[in-house]
């Protein structure tokens, strides 16, 4: 059983973009939930960005220097909770999320997995091989960007403990498609807010760099519409948030140059150069209005809270 068949599908009539949610993957017994994950990694305050008004934390040395695992997405773990979730992808395949408590100064990695039944009928947990370029949380659902595939959705109560450590199996696949002649939306990064889930495409050159919005059902906290394109973003976008109609996106200038923060609305953004640390990725806006990002490059890896603008 590699992937369940589609259970629910939506089409945006204006663009033709489609989104289909699979039936649920097999449930894994013995779930303990996210809150039961012991935080064993020490998070350290970093003063490297203090001079430019940013508050930053960094990982333990092996995670700071690792060239196999790369941080990408960021969101919160629950409403009114200081705990963050940070996604990573592995160059050899696989993905994970880190549970990050910036107040206590501890973190832990939780592997993302795809539950499937093998030919003998046994349930196995295969690595979730996605770029995990962005995270969005709606209720207890965590959505993980999967670029051309769409995104995967896990439930935070489903964390299980294995011999290899804690694992979060996904519950659903949300698959992207489009009719002939229409470029399917690439889910490079995403975030959640009052208006639903917002999605963006990383692109340079002639590729599309659309920004779109997906409705969320308030009864289930799950997506309930096809993506609706609201306009164009900027080249090289890495993350997006929308707050009360005001959009913010990040762009990177490589491992050594500070990144940019763009604000405005789709099709009309203004850049603030050097407003971001080096190598910024996804964006998350907390309840106080602060923006958060993570940076990906080895030895310059931070979890960053930005001053309000």
N, C-alpha and C positions, 0 to 999 in steps of 0.2 A: 504494500500500500504506500505509494510514493506521495500522493496528494489527494485529498478528498475532492469530490466533484463540487461545482459551484452550487451554493444554496440560495443566494440572493444576488441580483445584479441590477445595476442602474446605468442609464445612458443620459448624457447631457445632449439635448436635442440641438442646441446651438453649435456645439463643437464636434459632436460625435464621440467624445471621450467616454470610455466605459470603465466601470469599477465593479468587480464581482467578488463577493465574499464566499469563501469555501465553507462547506460544512465543517463542523468541529473535528480537529485531529483527535486521535485516541487520547483519553485522559490517563495521566500517569499516577498510579496510586502512591500514597504516603506523603502527600503535599503538606508542607509546614508553613508556607507563606513567606513573604519577603522579610517580615519583621523578625523572623527566627534566624536569619543569616547572621552569624557572628562576624563582627568587624575586627579583623586582625591586622590589617595594614595600617601603618602610621602615616597620617596626612600631616604635612608640615607647612607652616606659613612660609611664604616666599616674599622677600622684600625687593625682588628684582623690579617689580612694577609699581612700587609704592610712590616713586618720584613723579609718576604721571597720573596719580590719583586712583589707581586700580588696587583692589584687594585680591591677593592671589594665594593659592595653596598649591603644593606640589606633592608628587607621589614618592614612594620609597625608591631608592636608587635603581633597583632592577627595572621597575616600571618606567622611571624617567628615561632610562637609556635603551630600553627594548626596541629593536628594529623589526621585530615580528608583529607586535601588537601596536595599533595606532588609535588614539582617542578620536572620537568623531562627534557624537550627539550628546545633548544634555537636556534634562527636564527635571521636574520635581518628582518625589516619590509619593506624595499625598498632599491634600489641601492643608494649608497652614502648618507645614512641616518643613524644617530647614534641610532635611535629607534630600540629596540629589541623586539622580541616576545618570551615569555617563556610559555611552556605548563605545566599544572598540571593535575594530575588525582585524583579523589575522591575515597576513600576506599569503600564508599557505592555505587559507580557508578557515572559516569559522568566525564567530562573533561572541561578544559577551557584554554584560553591563556591570558597572561598578556601583555599589551602594556607597554613597559618600556623605559622611556626617561632618560638615565643616565646623560645627560648634564643639563637638567632642574631639575632633581631630583623628578620626579613624575611617577606614574604608575596607571593602571586600569585593572580590570579583565573583560574578555569577555567570556561568556559561549559558548561552542561548542554544536551544536545541529544537530539532524537528522530530516529533514522535512519529514512528512508523512501525508497521507490523511486517516482519520479514517473512520469507517463504515458509518457515516452520510455524508461523503464527505467534512468534515471540515479539513482544514490544521492545523496541530499541530507541535510543536517543541519538540521532545523527547531528553533527555540527550544523548550525544554521549558517550557511555560506552566503552572507550578504555584506555589503559595504557598511551598513548601519550608519549612514551619514547624518541621520537625524533621529530624534526621539520626540514623541508626543504622548502625554498621558491624559486620558479621559476617564474619570472615575478610577476604577481599579484596573483599567485596561491600559496596556503599554503598547504603543505602535512603533515599529522599527522600520525605518526607510530601507527599501531594497532596490532602488534605482529603477531599471526597466521592468523588474518583476512586479512593482507596486510596493506594498508594505506588508509586514507580518504583524500579527496582534497576539499578545500574550496577556494572561491575567496574573496579577501580582500575588494572588493567593496560591498559585500553582507551583511555587518553588519547591523542589524536592532536593534531598541530600543524597549524594552518591559517594562511591569510593573516591571519585575524582573531585569532590567538592560540590557546592550547591549548583543546581541547574534550574533554569527557567524554560520549560517547554512552551512552544507557541500553541495557541488555540485555533487561530484562523490565518489563512492567507487572503490578502486583498489584492487581487490581480488586476493589472492595468492592461487595457487594450484599446484599439481604435479601428475604425473602418479603413479600407484601402484609401490611400491618398491623404490620410491624417496621421501626423506623428503622434504616437502614444505618449502620454505624459510620463516623464521620468521623475521618480520620487527620490530626488537627490537628498532632500532634507525636509523636515516638517516640524510643526509646533502646534500646540493647542491653545485656544483662547476662548473668549466669550462668543465669538462668531463661528466657532467650529474648529476644524483642523485646516491649517494653511500649509501649502506645499510649494516647493520651488525646485527649479531645474538648474543644476550646475552646467554651464556651457561657456565655451569661447568660440570665436570664429562665427560660422553661419548657423550653428545649432540653435534650436529654440531655447529660450530662457524664460519660460512662462511662470507666472505665479497663479495659484488656483486655491479655491476654498471648497471644503467638503463639510456638509452638515453632519451634526451628531444628534442622535436620538436622545432626548433627556430622560427617557424611561430606561434605556439600556446602556447609555453612555457609549454606544457603538456607532460607527459611521453609518449614514442612512441616505447617501446621495452619491451621484457621480461627481467628479471634480468639475467645478465651474471656473473657467479661466477668467481672471479679473484684470489681467494686463501683463505687460512685460517687465522683467526685472533688469538687472545689470549683468555684464559679463563677469564670470568667475564667482558667482554667488556661492556662499558656503552655508548660510543659515538665514532664517527669517522668523520674525514675530510680527503680529498685528495687535495693536492696542488702541481701541476706540477709534478705528479708522486710520491710525497712523502706523505706517509700516516701517520696519527697520530690517536691513539686510547687512551681512558681513561679506567682505572680500579679503582675500589673502594676497600678500606680496612676497610669498616664499618664506624660507626658514630664517631669514635675517632681517627683512624689512617689516616694520609695523604694519598691521592691516588697516583697512578702512571700514567705517560704519556709515552706511547710507540710510537716510531717512526721507520720508515723503509718502508717495503712493505709487502703485504700479504705473510705469510709463513716465513718472516724474520724480526722480530721486536726486538728492543732493548728497555729495560725499563729504565726509570729514576724515581727511587723511590723518594717519597716525593716531586715530582714536581707539584702535584695537591693538592687542599684543601681536607678536609674531605668530603667524600660522593659525589664525582664528578659524573655528569650524562652526558648529551649530549655535543657535541662539535660544535662550529661554528667558522669559520675563516673569519675575516673581510678583507676589501680591502687593509688595511695596512699590513696584515700578522699576526696580533695579533689573538690569540686563546681566545675564550670565553667559559665558562661553567657555569652551575648552580649546586648548591649543595642542597641535599634534606632533611637532617635530622633537626628536630625541634631544634631551638635555635642555629643552625649552618647552617643557610640558607643564601647563598650569591649568587649574580650575580658577576662573577669574570672574569676580563681580565688578561690573563697571559702574562708575558714578552716574547718577541720573543726568539726563540731558533735557 
